[in-house]
Each structure stands twice: as structure tokens, then as C-alpha cells.
Amino acid sequence: MTAGRGSAPFFLTRSRDIQLIKKSGRRVSVGLFNLQISPGMMPQDAMMGIVIGRRFGTAVRRNRAKRLFRELGRAVRPALIPGHAFLVFPKRDCLNVPFVELQTVWRNTLRRQRLARSGEEPSS
């Protein structure tokens, strides 16, 4: 099921890559999520991983948060600057805010951290 995803995978799935970012990345905390950023890890494209532990809540809540952040990642993918890998650690409050507000916080954070170009506004 690669339709619409482009030629290279976008989401990090290998445990080894995720652990490497956890060890070497710099952490950024926002009210609705945390980011762990590792520049220069991926030479060609930017890559994103979503990490949610059991403390987050039930499986339904964890899956809903993953779906939200996958959608946020796909929407901003064309504007991402190549060469960065980052992990998203959603916080419980992300499920209590409207999607538009979460999307605004997401895009502004990525721009502030220089992970996304500020001039492009991807369609959503």
C-alpha cells in the first residue's frame, strides 16, 4: 500500500533507528507533544517516528493519537527539510484540543525548530 506515500518511506519503524534518535537527539517540549530531533541522521529525506507508551491510556486512545500525528506528518511532509529524523511523543492533552489547533501548534513548532520551510503551506 504505497499509493500516495512517495518513493521512500516516511515513518520510522525500526527499533534500532528509534533508539538511536532517543540517545543522540535533542529534546523539545511543547504543551501537546515532545519532539526528539536528530539532524543529519537521514541523508536523503526527513523521517518521523511516533512513540506512545502504555501510560498514555487505553489502546483506543493510543491508536487515535497515532492516527492524528500520522496525518499531521503526512500533511507537512512536502515542507520538511531533508536530512532530519525526529520522534514525536504525544501527550494526553493532544486528544482534548481541536485538530485545527493541534495542526497549528505542530506546524509552528516544526518551523521554529527549522525542520520545515516556513514559506510553504501544504494543502490539507
Buried (B, 14 or more C-beta within 10 A) or exposed (E): EEEEEEEEEBBBEEEEBBEBBBEBBEEBEBEBBBBBBBBEBBEEBBBBBBBBEEEBBEEEBBEBBBEBBBBBBBBBBEBBBEBBBBBBBBBEEBBEBEEEEBBEBBBEBBBEBEBBBEEEEEEE
